[in-house]
Amino acid sequence: MTQSPNPMADVLRGLLGSPEILQMPCCYDALSAKLVQQAGSPLTLLSAAMKSMLDVLGDLKQGRDYSGALLDFADLRQRVGFDDYHKAAERFDRKSDG
């Protein structure tokens, strides 16, 4: 039997292919991931937003200047693809079908 190149991906596929509903608690660092694991959850989701906020807060405590790095809302919408998503979603809108 050949070994999978990514056994953790195989575990995830198995969990997601299960007919049962899985709860996936969020974590924001290695410690919280370990706590989720110790609580018995088979999987967790790293909250990138929480991780980013913690990183930025740490940088701000150290005096790093973010004034030139902040995006306005229009730039943020474009970078995350919201406008493209919204256009694609409109194609599937059933409200106008009567």
C-alpha positions in Angstrom: 0.0 0.0 0.0 1.4 3.4 -1.0 1.5 6.2 1.5 -0.5 9.3 0.8 1.6 12.4 0.0 -0.5 14.4 2.5 -2.1 12.2 5.2 -3.6 15.2 7.0 -5.5 16.1 3.8 -6.8 12.5 3.8 -8.0 12.9 7.3 -9.8 16.1 6.5 -11.4 14.6 3.4 -12.6 11.7 5.5 -14.1 14.1 8.1 -15.8 16.3 5.5 -17.1 13.2 3.7 -18.8 12.0 6.8 -22.7 12.2 6.9 -22.6 13.7 10.4 -22.5 17.5 11.1 -19.1 18.6 12.4 -18.5 21.5 14.6 -15.3 23.3 13.8 -14.2 25.6 16.6 -12.0 28.6 15.6 -8.5 29.1 17.0 -6.1 32.0 16.7 -2.8 30.6 17.6 -1.0 27.3 18.5 -2.1 27.4 22.1 -5.8 27.8 21.3 -5.4 25.0 18.6 -3.9 22.7 21.2 -6.8 23.5 23.6 -9.3 22.7 20.9 -7.5 19.4 20.2 -7.4 18.5 24.0 -11.2 19.3 24.2 -11.7 16.4 21.7 -12.5 18.3 18.5 -11.2 16.5 15.4 -10.5 19.7 13.5 -10.3 23.4 14.0 -10.2 26.5 11.8 -7.5 29.1 12.2 -9.2 32.5 12.3 -7.0 34.6 10.0 -8.8 37.7 11.0 -8.1 37.1 14.7 -4.5 36.2 14.0 -4.0 39.3 11.9 -5.6 41.5 14.6 -3.3 40.0 17.3 -0.2 40.6 15.1 -1.2 44.2 14.4 -1.9 44.9 18.0 1.5 43.5 18.9 3.1 45.7 16.3 1.2 48.8 17.5 2.3 48.1 21.1 5.9 48.2 19.8 5.3 51.5 18.0 5.1 50.4 14.4 3.4 53.0 12.2 0.5 51.7 10.0 -0.7 55.0 8.7 0.5 54.2 5.1 -0.7 50.6 5.1 -4.4 51.1 5.7 -6.8 50.5 2.8 -9.9 52.5 2.2 -13.1 50.5 1.9 -13.2 50.7 -2.0 -9.7 49.2 -2.2 -10.5 46.5 0.4 -13.6 45.5 -1.6 -11.6 45.2 -4.8 -8.7 43.2 -3.1 -11.0 40.6 -1.5 -13.0 40.3 -4.7 -16.3 41.4 -3.3 -17.3 43.2 -6.5 -16.5 40.2 -8.7 -18.3 37.9 -6.3 -21.4 40.2 -6.2 -21.6 40.3 -10.1 -21.3 36.5 -10.2 -23.9 36.1 -7.5 -26.4 38.3 -9.4 -26.5 35.7 -12.2 -28.1 33.3 -9.8 -30.6 35.7 -8.2 -34.0 34.1 -8.4 -36.0 37.1 -7.1 -36.6 38.6 -10.5 -37.9 35.3 -12.0 -41.3 35.9 -10.6 
